[in-house]
Amino acid sequence: MTSHFFAMLGRMKYINRWALMRKVQEESLCQHSMETAAFAHALALIKNKYFGGNVDAERAAVLALYHDMPEIITGDLPTPVKYFNSDMREAYEKIEENACTKLLSMLP
């Protein structure tokens, strides 16, 4: 069985984030996802150690790692437009859902 899922994951480094904002340094989707996973993992550990939590830190890291995966297909959708009103939010949800479905269909 041929699978293109991991080839699609490789595209993350080519998707830039925050296209609508001026910034000093560009950030790729890949960088963002890795940093988000590291923060999620650290925050879960802090919650568990200092605040009596019972958070699965590894699961938090994995969820964070994959949280923007649909952007491989959609690109970084502009947040101000995405949340402008309920109609726009629903439209964007459908776009993201279709991207997720496409990516999941590529799994081996």
ChimeraX commands (.cxc) that place a marker at each C-alpha (Angstrom):
marker #1 position 0.00,0.00,0.00 radius 0.5
marker #1 position 1.38,3.40,-0.98 radius 0.5
marker #1 position 1.04,6.19,1.55 radius 0.5
marker #1 position 1.76,9.88,1.10 radius 0.5
marker #1 position 1.07,10.83,4.73 radius 0.5
marker #1 position 4.68,11.24,5.81 radius 0.5
marker #1 position 5.55,13.07,2.62 radius 0.5
marker #1 position 2.78,15.52,3.49 radius 0.5
marker #1 position 4.21,15.91,7.01 radius 0.5
marker #1 position 7.51,16.88,5.39 radius 0.5
marker #1 position 5.80,19.92,3.88 radius 0.5
marker #1 position 5.36,21.50,7.32 radius 0.5
marker #1 position 8.75,23.18,7.09 radius 0.5
marker #1 position 7.61,25.07,3.98 radius 0.5
marker #1 position 4.40,26.53,5.44 radius 0.5
marker #1 position 5.04,29.93,7.01 radius 0.5
marker #1 position 2.84,31.21,9.79 radius 0.5
marker #1 position 1.41,34.68,10.45 radius 0.5
marker #1 position 1.34,35.75,6.83 radius 0.5
marker #1 position -0.74,38.82,7.72 radius 0.5
marker #1 position 1.59,40.19,10.39 radius 0.5
marker #1 position 4.96,41.88,10.07 radius 0.5
marker #1 position 7.63,40.02,11.96 radius 0.5
marker #1 position 11.39,40.02,12.32 radius 0.5
marker #1 position 11.87,36.29,11.82 radius 0.5
marker #1 position 9.67,33.90,9.87 radius 0.5
marker #1 position 8.34,30.84,11.66 radius 0.5
marker #1 position 7.43,27.67,9.83 radius 0.5
marker #1 position 4.55,25.43,10.76 radius 0.5
marker #1 position 7.11,22.79,11.69 radius 0.5
marker #1 position 8.90,25.12,14.13 radius 0.5
marker #1 position 5.61,26.24,15.64 radius 0.5
marker #1 position 4.39,22.67,16.15 radius 0.5
marker #1 position 7.64,21.53,17.79 radius 0.5
marker #1 position 7.72,24.54,20.13 radius 0.5
marker #1 position 4.04,24.08,21.01 radius 0.5
marker #1 position 4.68,20.41,21.82 radius 0.5
marker #1 position 7.62,21.33,24.07 radius 0.5
marker #1 position 5.54,23.95,25.92 radius 0.5
marker #1 position 2.56,21.61,26.29 radius 0.5
marker #1 position 4.80,18.89,27.71 radius 0.5
marker #1 position 6.46,21.30,30.17 radius 0.5
marker #1 position 3.14,22.81,31.27 radius 0.5
marker #1 position 1.69,19.35,31.90 radius 0.5
marker #1 position 4.69,18.40,34.02 radius 0.5
marker #1 position 4.44,21.66,35.98 radius 0.5
marker #1 position 0.70,21.10,36.53 radius 0.5
marker #1 position 1.40,17.60,37.84 radius 0.5
marker #1 position 4.31,18.50,40.11 radius 0.5
marker #1 position 3.24,21.82,41.56 radius 0.5
marker #1 position -0.55,21.86,41.28 radius 0.5
marker #1 position -1.57,18.27,41.98 radius 0.5
marker #1 position -2.53,17.55,38.41 radius 0.5
marker #1 position -2.86,14.24,36.64 radius 0.5
marker #1 position -2.08,15.32,33.08 radius 0.5
marker #1 position -0.56,12.87,30.59 radius 0.5
marker #1 position 2.41,15.00,29.52 radius 0.5
marker #1 position 3.32,12.77,26.59 radius 0.5
marker #1 position -0.23,12.88,25.22 radius 0.5
marker #1 position -0.27,16.67,25.60 radius 0.5
marker #1 position 2.96,16.87,23.61 radius 0.5
marker #1 position 1.64,14.63,20.83 radius 0.5
marker #1 position -1.65,16.53,20.57 radius 0.5
marker #1 position 0.26,19.80,20.37 radius 0.5
marker #1 position 2.61,18.36,17.75 radius 0.5
marker #1 position -0.31,17.55,15.46 radius 0.5
marker #1 position -2.69,20.42,16.34 radius 0.5
marker #1 position -2.04,22.50,13.20 radius 0.5
marker #1 position -1.50,19.59,10.81 radius 0.5
marker #1 position -4.44,20.67,8.54 radius 0.5
marker #1 position -2.41,23.80,7.73 radius 0.5
marker #1 position -0.20,21.61,5.53 radius 0.5
marker #1 position -3.13,21.76,3.11 radius 0.5
marker #1 position -4.86,25.03,4.03 radius 0.5
marker #1 position -1.89,27.19,4.96 radius 0.5
marker #1 position -2.08,29.41,8.03 radius 0.5
marker #1 position -5.65,30.69,7.93 radius 0.5
marker #1 position -5.84,34.28,9.20 radius 0.5
marker #1 position -7.27,34.31,12.73 radius 0.5
marker #1 position -9.05,37.69,12.45 radius 0.5
marker #1 position -11.00,36.41,9.44 radius 0.5
marker #1 position -11.56,32.95,10.94 radius 0.5
marker #1 position -13.30,34.38,14.01 radius 0.5
marker #1 position -14.95,37.41,12.39 radius 0.5
marker #1 position -18.45,35.93,12.75 radius 0.5
marker #1 position -20.18,32.58,13.13 radius 0.5
marker #1 position -20.60,32.09,9.37 radius 0.5
marker #1 position -16.87,32.53,8.78 radius 0.5
marker #1 position -16.01,30.26,11.71 radius 0.5
marker #1 position -18.31,27.52,10.35 radius 0.5
marker #1 position -16.81,27.85,6.87 radius 0.5
marker #1 position -13.29,27.59,8.25 radius 0.5
marker #1 position -14.27,24.58,10.37 radius 0.5
marker #1 position -15.47,22.81,7.22 radius 0.5
marker #1 position -12.23,23.65,5.40 radius 0.5
marker #1 position -10.15,22.35,8.32 radius 0.5
marker #1 position -12.33,19.23,8.64 radius 0.5
marker #1 position -11.85,18.46,4.93 radius 0.5
marker #1 position -8.09,18.91,5.32 radius 0.5
marker #1 position -8.07,16.53,8.31 radius 0.5
marker #1 position -10.07,13.95,6.38 radius 0.5
marker #1 position -7.66,14.18,3.46 radius 0.5
marker #1 position -4.63,13.76,5.71 radius 0.5
marker #1 position -6.16,10.83,7.60 radius 0.5
marker #1 position -6.97,9.13,4.30 radius 0.5
marker #1 position -3.24,9.15,3.56 radius 0.5
marker #1 position -2.26,7.12,6.63 radius 0.5
marker #1 position -0.77,3.75,5.79 radius 0.5
marker link #1:1,2 radius 0.2
marker link #1:2,3 radius 0.2
marker link #1:3,4 radius 0.2
marker link #1:4,5 radius 0.2
marker link #1:5,6 radius 0.2
marker link #1:6,7 radius 0.2
marker link #1:7,8 radius 0.2
marker link #1:8,9 radius 0.2
marker link #1:9,10 radius 0.2
marker link #1:10,11 radius 0.2
marker link #1:11,12 radius 0.2
marker link #1:12,13 radius 0.2
marker link #1:13,14 radius 0.2
marker link #1:14,15 radius 0.2
marker link #1:15,16 radius 0.2
marker link #1:16,17 radius 0.2
marker link #1:17,18 radius 0.2
marker link #1:18,19 radius 0.2
marker link #1:19,20 radius 0.2
marker link #1:20,21 radius 0.2
marker link #1:21,22 radius 0.2
marker link #1:22,23 radius 0.2
marker link #1:23,24 radius 0.2
marker link #1:24,25 radius 0.2
marker link #1:25,26 radius 0.2
marker link #1:26,27 radius 0.2
marker link #1:27,28 radius 0.2
marker link #1:28,29 radius 0.2
marker link #1:29,30 radius 0.2
marker link #1:30,31 radius 0.2
marker link #1:31,32 radius 0.2
marker link #1:32,33 radius 0.2
marker link #1:33,34 radius 0.2
marker link #1:34,35 radius 0.2
marker link #1:35,36 radius 0.2
marker link #1:36,37 radius 0.2
marker link #1:37,38 radius 0.2
marker link #1:38,39 radius 0.2
marker link #1:39,40 radius 0.2
marker link #1:40,41 radius 0.2
marker link #1:41,42 radius 0.2
marker link #1:42,43 radius 0.2
marker link #1:43,44 radius 0.2
marker link #1:44,45 radius 0.2
marker link #1:45,46 radius 0.2
marker link #1:46,47 radius 0.2
marker link #1:47,48 radius 0.2
marker link #1:48,49 radius 0.2
marker link #1:49,50 radius 0.2
marker link #1:50,51 radius 0.2
marker link #1:51,52 radius 0.2
marker link #1:52,53 radius 0.2
marker link #1:53,54 radius 0.2
marker link #1:54,55 radius 0.2
marker link #1:55,56 radius 0.2
marker link #1:56,57 radius 0.2
marker link #1:57,58 radius 0.2
marker link #1:58,59 radius 0.2
marker link #1:59,60 radius 0.2
marker link #1:60,61 radius 0.2
marker link #1:61,62 radius 0.2
marker link #1:62,63 radius 0.2
marker link #1:63,64 radius 0.2
marker link #1:64,65 radius 0.2
marker link #1:65,66 radius 0.2
marker link #1:66,67 radius 0.2
marker link #1:67,68 radius 0.2
marker link #1:68,69 radius 0.2
marker link #1:69,70 radius 0.2
marker link #1:70,71 radius 0.2
marker link #1:71,72 radius 0.2
marker link #1:72,73 radius 0.2
marker link #1:73,74 radius 0.2
marker link #1:74,75 radius 0.2
marker link #1:75,76 radius 0.2
marker link #1:76,77 radius 0.2
marker link #1:77,78 radius 0.2
marker link #1:78,79 radius 0.2
marker link #1:79,80 radius 0.2
marker link #1:80,81 radius 0.2
marker link #1:81,82 radius 0.2
marker link #1:82,83 radius 0.2
marker link #1:83,84 radius 0.2
marker link #1:84,85 radius 0.2
marker link #1:85,86 radius 0.2
marker link #1:86,87 radius 0.2
marker link #1:87,88 radius 0.2
marker link #1:88,89 radius 0.2
marker link #1:89,90 radius 0.2
marker link #1:90,91 radius 0.2
marker link #1:91,92 radius 0.2
marker link #1:92,93 radius 0.2
marker link #1:93,94 radius 0.2
marker link #1:94,95 radius 0.2
marker link #1:95,96 radius 0.2
marker link #1:96,97 radius 0.2
marker link #1:97,98 radius 0.2
marker link #1:98,99 radius 0.2
marker link #1:99,100 radius 0.2
marker link #1:100,101 radius 0.2
marker link #1:101,102 radius 0.2
marker link #1:102,103 radius 0.2
marker link #1:103,104 radius 0.2
marker link #1:104,105 radius 0.2
marker link #1:105,106 radius 0.2
marker link #1:106,107 radius 0.2
marker link #1:107,108 radius 0.2
view
